């Protein structure tokens, strides 16, 4: 074998290895894109199926808020709608980015990935706020509801007023979280997932 033949063999093997490496990477990127598309398509379906719940939640929250306002304003001889005074809890939130970061973060459009991060970052605060409001209701407000305490005075009035303020603040956080989820859903539709 001559030096020219050896050099030609070396170049041929090198090009073949480089091409195989490129094709393997291409195959892996296609598989990743396919998985990300399936994953985000699943979330699109989930978000679309729960889009109507937002209006129902708003109605329920407004009813609770109106009852709390009525209770705080009521005097002796008048009572709020007791059945409407309740707590609304956030049991679960969506987690988008964990699987994407380990597998497919590079194929998700940056603006969508940013919205997914915002949703994931705001979820723990929403759940923690919900836990606080629920505990406040159970320890301070429910005993007053069960006792049908009217009019509210002193510490009881302060407890119900604090609960009303925290309840409304929780709902505003829920609304902001819902806005982010709606934007994500719109992005998923627009991007064809």
CNS distance restraints for C-alpha pairs under 8 A (distance, minus, plus):
assign (resid   1 and name CA) (resid   5 and name CA) 6.14 0.50 0.50
assign (resid   1 and name CA) (resid   6 and name CA) 6.73 0.50 0.50
assign (resid   2 and name CA) (resid   6 and name CA) 6.31 0.50 0.50
assign (resid   3 and name CA) (resid   7 and name CA) 6.10 0.50 0.50
assign (resid   4 and name CA) (resid   8 and name CA) 6.07 0.50 0.50
assign (resid   5 and name CA) (resid   9 and name CA) 6.06 0.50 0.50
assign (resid   6 and name CA) (resid  10 and name CA) 6.10 0.50 0.50
assign (resid   7 and name CA) (resid  11 and name CA) 6.18 0.50 0.50
assign (resid   8 and name CA) (resid  12 and name CA) 6.07 0.50 0.50
assign (resid   9 and name CA) (resid  13 and name CA) 6.12 0.50 0.50
assign (resid  10 and name CA) (resid  14 and name CA) 6.06 0.50 0.50
assign (resid  11 and name CA) (resid  15 and name CA) 6.05 0.50 0.50
assign (resid  12 and name CA) (resid  16 and name CA) 6.07 0.50 0.50
assign (resid  13 and name CA) (resid  17 and name CA) 6.07 0.50 0.50
assign (resid  14 and name CA) (resid  18 and name CA) 6.10 0.50 0.50
assign (resid  15 and name CA) (resid  19 and name CA) 6.01 0.50 0.50
assign (resid  16 and name CA) (resid  20 and name CA) 6.09 0.50 0.50
assign (resid  17 and name CA) (resid  21 and name CA) 6.07 0.50 0.50
assign (resid  18 and name CA) (resid  22 and name CA) 6.16 0.50 0.50
assign (resid  19 and name CA) (resid  23 and name CA) 6.10 0.50 0.50
assign (resid  20 and name CA) (resid  24 and name CA) 6.05 0.50 0.50
assign (resid  21 and name CA) (resid  25 and name CA) 6.24 0.50 0.50
assign (resid  22 and name CA) (resid  26 and name CA) 6.11 0.50 0.50
assign (resid  23 and name CA) (resid  27 and name CA) 6.05 0.50 0.50
assign (resid  24 and name CA) (resid  28 and name CA) 6.18 0.50 0.50
assign (resid  25 and name CA) (resid  29 and name CA) 6.11 0.50 0.50
assign (resid  26 and name CA) (resid  30 and name CA) 6.20 0.50 0.50
assign (resid  27 and name CA) (resid  31 and name CA) 6.25 0.50 0.50
assign (resid  28 and name CA) (resid  32 and name CA) 6.14 0.50 0.50
assign (resid  29 and name CA) (resid  33 and name CA) 6.09 0.50 0.50
assign (resid  30 and name CA) (resid  34 and name CA) 6.09 0.50 0.50
assign (resid  31 and name CA) (resid  35 and name CA) 6.17 0.50 0.50
assign (resid  32 and name CA) (resid  36 and name CA) 6.07 0.50 0.50
assign (resid  32 and name CA) (resid 103 and name CA) 6.98 0.50 0.50
assign (resid  32 and name CA) (resid 104 and name CA) 5.95 0.50 0.50
assign (resid  32 and name CA) (resid 107 and name CA) 7.74 0.50 0.50
assign (resid  33 and name CA) (resid  37 and name CA) 6.00 0.50 0.50
assign (resid  33 and name CA) (resid 104 and name CA) 7.19 0.50 0.50
assign (resid  33 and name CA) (resid 107 and name CA) 6.33 0.50 0.50
assign (resid  34 and name CA) (resid  38 and name CA) 6.24 0.50 0.50
assign (resid  35 and name CA) (resid  39 and name CA) 6.05 0.50 0.50
assign (resid  35 and name CA) (resid 104 and name CA) 7.92 0.50 0.50
assign (resid  36 and name CA) (resid  40 and name CA) 5.96 0.50 0.50
assign (resid  36 and name CA) (resid 100 and name CA) 7.36 0.50 0.50
assign (resid  36 and name CA) (resid 104 and name CA) 6.07 0.50 0.50
assign (resid  36 and name CA) (resid 107 and name CA) 7.62 0.50 0.50
assign (resid  36 and name CA) (resid 108 and name CA) 7.60 0.50 0.50
assign (resid  37 and name CA) (resid  41 and name CA) 5.85 0.50 0.50
assign (resid  37 and name CA) (resid 193 and name CA) 5.66 0.50 0.50
assign (resid  38 and name CA) (resid  42 and name CA) 6.20 0.50 0.50
assign (resid  38 and name CA) (resid 193 and name CA) 7.48 0.50 0.50
assign (resid  39 and name CA) (resid  43 and name CA) 6.62 0.50 0.50
assign (resid  40 and name CA) (resid  44 and name CA) 6.09 0.50 0.50
assign (resid  40 and name CA) (resid 188 and name CA) 7.19 0.50 0.50
assign (resid  40 and name CA) (resid 193 and name CA) 5.96 0.50 0.50
assign (resid  41 and name CA) (resid  45 and name CA) 6.27 0.50 0.50
assign (resid  41 and name CA) (resid 188 and name CA) 7.55 0.50 0.50
assign (resid  41 and name CA) (resid 193 and name CA) 4.77 0.50 0.50
assign (resid  42 and name CA) (resid  46 and name CA) 6.34 0.50 0.50
assign (resid  43 and name CA) (resid  47 and name CA) 6.01 0.50 0.50
assign (resid  44 and name CA) (resid  48 and name CA) 6.03 0.50 0.50
assign (resid  44 and name CA) (resid 185 and name CA) 5.75 0.50 0.50
assign (resid  44 and name CA) (resid 188 and name CA) 6.14 0.50 0.50
assign (resid  44 and name CA) (resid 189 and name CA) 7.29 0.50 0.50
assign (resid  44 and name CA) (resid 193 and name CA) 7.10 0.50 0.50
assign (resid  45 and name CA) (resid  49 and name CA) 6.06 0.50 0.50
assign (resid  46 and name CA) (resid  50 and name CA) 6.35 0.50 0.50
assign (resid  47 and name CA) (resid  51 and name CA) 6.08 0.50 0.50
assign (resid  47 and name CA) (resid 181 and name CA) 7.35 0.50 0.50
assign (resid  47 and name CA) (resid 182 and name CA) 7.72 0.50 0.50
assign (resid  47 and name CA) (resid 185 and name CA) 6.19 0.50 0.50
assign (resid  48 and name CA) (resid 185 and name CA) 7.03 0.50 0.50
assign (resid  50 and name CA) (resid  54 and name CA) 7.61 0.50 0.50
assign (resid  51 and name CA) (resid 182 and name CA) 7.88 0.50 0.50
assign (resid  52 and name CA) (resid  56 and name CA) 7.09 0.50 0.50
assign (resid  53 and name CA) (resid  57 and name CA) 6.12 0.50 0.50
assign (resid  54 and name CA) (resid  58 and name CA) 6.22 0.50 0.50
assign (resid  54 and name CA) (resid 178 and name CA) 7.53 0.50 0.50
assign (resid  55 and name CA) (resid  59 and name CA) 6.26 0.50 0.50
assign (resid  56 and name CA) (resid  60 and name CA) 6.28 0.50 0.50
assign (resid  57 and name CA) (resid  61 and name CA) 6.07 0.50 0.50
assign (resid  58 and name CA) (resid  62 and name CA) 6.09 0.50 0.50
assign (resid  59 and name CA) (resid  63 and name CA) 6.22 0.50 0.50
assign (resid  60 and name CA) (resid  64 and name CA) 6.34 0.50 0.50
assign (resid  61 and name CA) (resid  65 and name CA) 6.10 0.50 0.50
assign (resid  61 and name CA) (resid  88 and name CA) 7.56 0.50 0.50
assign (resid  61 and name CA) (resid 171 and name CA) 7.32 0.50 0.50
assign (resid  62 and name CA) (resid  66 and name CA) 6.00 0.50 0.50
assign (resid  63 and name CA) (resid  67 and name CA) 6.23 0.50 0.50
assign (resid  63 and name CA) (resid  84 and name CA) 6.40 0.50 0.50
assign (resid  64 and name CA) (resid  68 and name CA) 6.19 0.50 0.50
assign (resid  64 and name CA) (resid  84 and name CA) 5.31 0.50 0.50
assign (resid  64 and name CA) (resid  85 and name CA) 5.25 0.50 0.50
assign (resid  64 and name CA) (resid  86 and name CA) 6.48 0.50 0.50
assign (resid  65 and name CA) (resid  69 and name CA) 6.12 0.50 0.50
assign (resid  65 and name CA) (resid  85 and name CA) 7.98 0.50 0.50
assign (resid  65 and name CA) (resid 164 and name CA) 6.78 0.50 0.50
assign (resid  65 and name CA) (resid 167 and name CA) 7.88 0.50 0.50
assign (resid  65 and name CA) (resid 168 and name CA) 7.27 0.50 0.50
assign (resid  66 and name CA) (resid  70 and name CA) 6.05 0.50 0.50
assign (resid  67 and name CA) (resid  71 and name CA) 6.05 0.50 0.50
assign (resid  67 and name CA) (resid  80 and name CA) 5.76 0.50 0.50
assign (resid  67 and name CA) (resid  81 and name CA) 5.89 0.50 0.50
assign (resid  67 and name CA) (resid  82 and name CA) 7.51 0.50 0.50
assign (resid  67 and name CA) (resid  84 and name CA) 6.17 0.50 0.50
assign (resid  67 and name CA) (resid  85 and name CA) 6.05 0.50 0.50
assign (resid  68 and name CA) (resid  72 and name CA) 6.20 0.50 0.50
assign (resid  68 and name CA) (resid  80 and name CA) 7.54 0.50 0.50
assign (resid  68 and name CA) (resid  85 and name CA) 6.55 0.50 0.50
assign (resid  68 and name CA) (resid 160 and name CA) 7.49 0.50 0.50
assign (resid  68 and name CA) (resid 164 and name CA) 6.40 0.50 0.50
assign (resid  69 and name CA) (resid  73 and name CA) 6.20 0.50 0.50
assign (resid  69 and name CA) (resid 164 and name CA) 7.77 0.50 0.50
assign (resid  70 and name CA) (resid  74 and name CA) 5.86 0.50 0.50
assign (resid  70 and name CA) (resid  79 and name CA) 7.83 0.50 0.50
assign (resid  70 and name CA) (resid  80 and name CA) 5.60 0.50 0.50
assign (resid  71 and name CA) (resid  79 and name CA) 6.52 0.50 0.50
assign (resid  71 and name CA) (resid  80 and name CA) 4.99 0.50 0.50
assign (resid  71 and name CA) (resid 150 and name CA) 7.66 0.50 0.50
assign (resid  71 and name CA) (resid 151 and name CA) 7.83 0.50 0.50
assign (resid  71 and name CA) (resid 152 and name CA) 7.70 0.50 0.50
assign (resid  72 and name CA) (resid 151 and name CA) 7.87 0.50 0.50
assign (resid  72 and name CA) (resid 152 and name CA) 6.66 0.50 0.50
assign (resid  72 and name CA) (resid 157 and name CA) 6.93 0.50 0.50
assign (resid  72 and name CA) (resid 160 and name CA) 7.44 0.50 0.50
assign (resid  72 and name CA) (resid 161 and name CA) 7.23 0.50 0.50
assign (resid  74 and name CA) (resid  78 and name CA) 5.71 0.50 0.50
assign (resid  74 and name CA) (resid  79 and name CA) 6.24 0.50 0.50
assign (resid  74 and name CA) (resid  80 and name CA) 7.22 0.50 0.50
assign (resid  74 and name CA) (resid 150 and name CA) 7.21 0.50 0.50
assign (resid  74 and name CA) (resid 151 and name CA) 6.24 0.50 0.50
assign (resid  75 and name CA) (resid  79 and name CA) 7.72 0.50 0.50
assign (resid  75 and name CA) (resid 150 and name CA) 6.58 0.50 0.50
assign (resid  75 and name CA) (resid 151 and name CA) 4.88 0.50 0.50
assign (resid  75 and name CA) (resid 152 and name CA) 7.80 0.50 0.50
assign (resid  76 and name CA) (resid 150 and name CA) 5.98 0.50 0.50
assign (resid  76 and name CA) (resid 151 and name CA) 5.26 0.50 0.50
assign (resid  77 and name CA) (resid 150 and name CA) 7.77 0.50 0.50
assign (resid  78 and name CA) (resid 150 and name CA) 7.51 0.50 0.50
assign (resid  79 and name CA) (resid 150 and name CA) 6.56 0.50 0.50
assign (resid  81 and name CA) (resid  85 and name CA) 7.14 0.50 0.50
assign (resid  82 and name CA) (resid 145 and name CA) 6.68 0.50 0.50
assign (resid  82 and name CA) (resid 148 and name CA) 7.80 0.50 0.50
assign (resid  85 and name CA) (resid 145 and name CA) 7.54 0.50 0.50
assign (resid  86 and name CA) (resid 137 and name CA) 7.60 0.50 0.50
assign (resid  86 and name CA) (resid 142 and name CA) 7.92 0.50 0.50
assign (resid  87 and name CA) (resid 133 and name CA) 7.42 0.50 0.50
assign (resid  87 and name CA) (resid 134 and name CA) 5.94 0.50 0.50
assign (resid  87 and name CA) (resid 137 and name CA) 6.46 0.50 0.50
assign (resid  87 and name CA) (resid 167 and name CA) 7.92 0.50 0.50
assign (resid  88 and name CA) (resid 130 and name CA) 7.63 0.50 0.50
assign (resid  88 and name CA) (resid 134 and name CA) 7.31 0.50 0.50
assign (resid  89 and name CA) (resid 130 and name CA) 5.40 0.50 0.50
assign (resid  89 and name CA) (resid 131 and name CA) 7.17 0.50 0.50
assign (resid  89 and name CA) (resid 134 and name CA) 6.63 0.50 0.50
assign (resid  90 and name CA) (resid 126 and name CA) 7.36 0.50 0.50
assign (resid  90 and name CA) (resid 127 and name CA) 5.76 0.50 0.50
assign (resid  90 and name CA) (resid 130 and name CA) 5.70 0.50 0.50
assign (resid  90 and name CA) (resid 131 and name CA) 7.89 0.50 0.50
assign (resid  91 and name CA) (resid 127 and name CA) 7.00 0.50 0.50
assign (resid  92 and name CA) (resid 127 and name CA) 7.33 0.50 0.50
assign (resid  93 and name CA) (resid 123 and name CA) 5.93 0.50 0.50
assign (resid  93 and name CA) (resid 127 and name CA) 7.63 0.50 0.50
assign (resid  94 and name CA) (resid 119 and name CA) 7.65 0.50 0.50
assign (resid  94 and name CA) (resid 120 and name CA) 7.03 0.50 0.50
assign (resid  94 and name CA) (resid 123 and name CA) 7.40 0.50 0.50
assign (resid  95 and name CA) (resid 119 and name CA) 7.76 0.50 0.50
assign (resid  95 and name CA) (resid 120 and name CA) 5.59 0.50 0.50
assign (resid  96 and name CA) (resid 100 and name CA) 7.23 0.50 0.50
assign (resid  96 and name CA) (resid 116 and name CA) 6.04 0.50 0.50
assign (resid  96 and name CA) (resid 117 and name CA) 7.65 0.50 0.50
assign (resid  96 and name CA) (resid 119 and name CA) 7.97 0.50 0.50
assign (resid  96 and name CA) (resid 120 and name CA) 6.61 0.50 0.50
assign (resid  97 and name CA) (resid 101 and name CA) 5.91 0.50 0.50
assign (resid  97 and name CA) (resid 113 and name CA) 7.72 0.50 0.50
assign (resid  97 and name CA) (resid 116 and name CA) 6.34 0.50 0.50
assign (resid  97 and name CA) (resid 117 and name CA) 6.47 0.50 0.50
assign (resid  97 and name CA) (resid 120 and name CA) 7.13 0.50 0.50
assign (resid  98 and name CA) (resid 102 and name CA) 6.68 0.50 0.50
assign (resid  99 and name CA) (resid 103 and name CA) 6.18 0.50 0.50
assign (resid  99 and name CA) (resid 104 and name CA) 7.50 0.50 0.50
assign (resid 100 and name CA) (resid 104 and name CA) 4.64 0.50 0.50
assign (resid 100 and name CA) (resid 105 and name CA) 4.98 0.50 0.50
assign (resid 101 and name CA) (resid 105 and name CA) 4.85 0.50 0.50
assign (resid 104 and name CA) (resid 108 and name CA) 6.83 0.50 0.50
assign (resid 105 and name CA) (resid 113 and name CA) 7.57 0.50 0.50
assign (resid 108 and name CA) (resid 112 and name CA) 6.86 0.50 0.50
assign (resid 108 and name CA) (resid 113 and name CA) 6.18 0.50 0.50
assign (resid 109 and name CA) (resid 113 and name CA) 6.21 0.50 0.50
assign (resid 110 and name CA) (resid 114 and name CA) 6.06 0.50 0.50
assign (resid 111 and name CA) (resid 115 and name CA) 6.43 0.50 0.50
assign (resid 112 and name CA) (resid 116 and name CA) 6.22 0.50 0.50
assign (resid 112 and name CA) (resid 184 and name CA) 6.79 0.50 0.50
assign (resid 112 and name CA) (resid 187 and name CA) 6.68 0.50 0.50
assign (resid 113 and name CA) (resid 117 and name CA) 6.20 0.50 0.50
assign (resid 114 and name CA) (resid 118 and name CA) 6.28 0.50 0.50
assign (resid 115 and name CA) (resid 119 and name CA) 6.24 0.50 0.50
assign (resid 115 and name CA) (resid 180 and name CA) 6.89 0.50 0.50
assign (resid 115 and name CA) (resid 183 and name CA) 7.79 0.50 0.50
assign (resid 115 and name CA) (resid 184 and name CA) 6.47 0.50 0.50
assign (resid 116 and name CA) (resid 120 and name CA) 6.21 0.50 0.50
assign (resid 116 and name CA) (resid 184 and name CA) 7.10 0.50 0.50
assign (resid 117 and name CA) (resid 121 and name CA) 5.95 0.50 0.50
assign (resid 118 and name CA) (resid 122 and name CA) 6.11 0.50 0.50
assign (resid 118 and name CA) (resid 180 and name CA) 7.64 0.50 0.50
assign (resid 119 and name CA) (resid 123 and name CA) 6.18 0.50 0.50
assign (resid 119 and name CA) (resid 177 and name CA) 6.67 0.50 0.50
assign (resid 119 and name CA) (resid 180 and name CA) 6.32 0.50 0.50
assign (resid 119 and name CA) (resid 181 and name CA) 7.00 0.50 0.50
assign (resid 120 and name CA) (resid 124 and name CA) 7.69 0.50 0.50
assign (resid 121 and name CA) (resid 125 and name CA) 7.97 0.50 0.50
assign (resid 122 and name CA) (resid 126 and name CA) 6.41 0.50 0.50
assign (resid 122 and name CA) (resid 177 and name CA) 7.12 0.50 0.50
assign (resid 123 and name CA) (resid 127 and name CA) 6.32 0.50 0.50
assign (resid 123 and name CA) (resid 177 and name CA) 7.60 0.50 0.50
assign (resid 124 and name CA) (resid 128 and name CA) 6.07 0.50 0.50
assign (resid 125 and name CA) (resid 129 and name CA) 5.96 0.50 0.50
assign (resid 126 and name CA) (resid 130 and name CA) 6.15 0.50 0.50
assign (resid 126 and name CA) (resid 170 and name CA) 7.24 0.50 0.50
assign (resid 126 and name CA) (resid 173 and name CA) 6.54 0.50 0.50
assign (resid 126 and name CA) (resid 174 and name CA) 6.87 0.50 0.50
assign (resid 127 and name CA) (resid 131 and name CA) 6.21 0.50 0.50
assign (resid 128 and name CA) (resid 132 and name CA) 6.30 0.50 0.50
assign (resid 129 and name CA) (resid 133 and name CA) 6.20 0.50 0.50
assign (resid 129 and name CA) (resid 170 and name CA) 6.33 0.50 0.50
assign (resid 130 and name CA) (resid 134 and name CA) 6.05 0.50 0.50
assign (resid 130 and name CA) (resid 170 and name CA) 6.65 0.50 0.50
assign (resid 131 and name CA) (resid 135 and name CA) 6.14 0.50 0.50
assign (resid 132 and name CA) (resid 136 and name CA) 6.10 0.50 0.50
assign (resid 133 and name CA) (resid 137 and name CA) 6.14 0.50 0.50
assign (resid 133 and name CA) (resid 163 and name CA) 6.89 0.50 0.50
assign (resid 133 and name CA) (resid 166 and name CA) 6.37 0.50 0.50
assign (resid 133 and name CA) (resid 167 and name CA) 6.29 0.50 0.50
assign (resid 133 and name CA) (resid 170 and name CA) 7.73 0.50 0.50
assign (resid 134 and name CA) (resid 138 and name CA) 6.14 0.50 0.50
assign (resid 135 and name CA) (resid 139 and name CA) 6.00 0.50 0.50
assign (resid 136 and name CA) (resid 140 and name CA) 5.63 0.50 0.50
assign (resid 136 and name CA) (resid 141 and name CA) 6.96 0.50 0.50
assign (resid 136 and name CA) (resid 163 and name CA) 6.58 0.50 0.50
assign (resid 137 and name CA) (resid 141 and name CA) 4.72 0.50 0.50
assign (resid 137 and name CA) (resid 142 and name CA) 5.78 0.50 0.50
assign (resid 137 and name CA) (resid 163 and name CA) 6.74 0.50 0.50
assign (resid 138 and name CA) (resid 142 and name CA) 5.27 0.50 0.50
assign (resid 138 and name CA) (resid 143 and name CA) 7.55 0.50 0.50
assign (resid 139 and name CA) (resid 143 and name CA) 7.20 0.50 0.50
assign (resid 140 and name CA) (resid 144 and name CA) 7.22 0.50 0.50
assign (resid 140 and name CA) (resid 156 and name CA) 7.90 0.50 0.50
assign (resid 140 and name CA) (resid 159 and name CA) 6.27 0.50 0.50
assign (resid 140 and name CA) (resid 160 and name CA) 7.58 0.50 0.50
assign (resid 141 and name CA) (resid 145 and name CA) 6.29 0.50 0.50
assign (resid 141 and name CA) (resid 159 and name CA) 6.94 0.50 0.50
assign (resid 141 and name CA) (resid 160 and name CA) 6.14 0.50 0.50
assign (resid 141 and name CA) (resid 163 and name CA) 7.55 0.50 0.50
assign (resid 142 and name CA) (resid 146 and name CA) 6.05 0.50 0.50
assign (resid 143 and name CA) (resid 147 and name CA) 6.04 0.50 0.50
assign (resid 144 and name CA) (resid 148 and name CA) 5.92 0.50 0.50
assign (resid 144 and name CA) (resid 149 and name CA) 5.39 0.50 0.50
assign (resid 144 and name CA) (resid 156 and name CA) 7.65 0.50 0.50
assign (resid 145 and name CA) (resid 149 and name CA) 6.55 0.50 0.50
assign (resid 152 and name CA) (resid 156 and name CA) 5.79 0.50 0.50
assign (resid 152 and name CA) (resid 157 and name CA) 4.83 0.50 0.50
assign (resid 153 and name CA) (resid 157 and name CA) 4.97 0.50 0.50
assign (resid 153 and name CA) (resid 158 and name CA) 7.90 0.50 0.50
assign (resid 154 and name CA) (resid 158 and name CA) 6.43 0.50 0.50
assign (resid 155 and name CA) (resid 159 and name CA) 6.10 0.50 0.50
assign (resid 156 and name CA) (resid 160 and name CA) 6.28 0.50 0.50
assign (resid 157 and name CA) (resid 161 and name CA) 6.02 0.50 0.50
assign (resid 158 and name CA) (resid 162 and name CA) 5.99 0.50 0.50
assign (resid 159 and name CA) (resid 163 and name CA) 6.10 0.50 0.50
assign (resid 160 and name CA) (resid 164 and name CA) 6.09 0.50 0.50
assign (resid 161 and name CA) (resid 165 and name CA) 6.23 0.50 0.50
assign (resid 162 and name CA) (resid 166 and name CA) 6.12 0.50 0.50
assign (resid 163 and name CA) (resid 167 and name CA) 5.81 0.50 0.50
assign (resid 164 and name CA) (resid 168 and name CA) 6.15 0.50 0.50
assign (resid 165 and name CA) (resid 169 and name CA) 6.15 0.50 0.50
assign (resid 166 and name CA) (resid 170 and name CA) 6.03 0.50 0.50
assign (resid 167 and name CA) (resid 171 and name CA) 6.29 0.50 0.50
assign (resid 168 and name CA) (resid 172 and name CA) 6.28 0.50 0.50
assign (resid 169 and name CA) (resid 173 and name CA) 6.38 0.50 0.50
assign (resid 170 and name CA) (resid 174 and name CA) 6.13 0.50 0.50
assign (resid 171 and name CA) (resid 175 and name CA) 6.04 0.50 0.50
assign (resid 172 and name CA) (resid 176 and name CA) 6.23 0.50 0.50
assign (resid 173 and name CA) (resid 177 and name CA) 6.12 0.50 0.50
assign (resid 174 and name CA) (resid 178 and name CA) 6.04 0.50 0.50
assign (resid 175 and name CA) (resid 179 and name CA) 6.16 0.50 0.50
assign (resid 176 and name CA) (resid 180 and name CA) 6.42 0.50 0.50
assign (resid 177 and name CA) (resid 181 and name CA) 6.31 0.50 0.50
assign (resid 178 and name CA) (resid 182 and name CA) 6.07 0.50 0.50
assign (resid 179 and name CA) (resid 183 and name CA) 6.23 0.50 0.50
assign (resid 180 and name CA) (resid 184 and name CA) 6.21 0.50 0.50
assign (resid 181 and name CA) (resid 185 and name CA) 6.13 0.50 0.50
assign (resid 182 and name CA) (resid 186 and name CA) 6.17 0.50 0.50
assign (resid 183 and name CA) (resid 187 and name CA) 6.12 0.50 0.50
assign (resid 184 and name CA) (resid 188 and name CA) 6.11 0.50 0.50
assign (resid 185 and name CA) (resid 189 and name CA) 6.23 0.50 0.50
assign (resid 186 and name CA) (resid 190 and name CA) 6.04 0.50 0.50
assign (resid 187 and name CA) (resid 191 and name CA) 5.90 0.50 0.50
assign (resid 188 and name CA) (resid 192 and name CA) 6.08 0.50 0.50
assign (resid 188 and name CA) (resid 193 and name CA) 5.26 0.50 0.50
assign (resid 189 and name CA) (resid 193 and name CA) 6.12 0.50 0.50
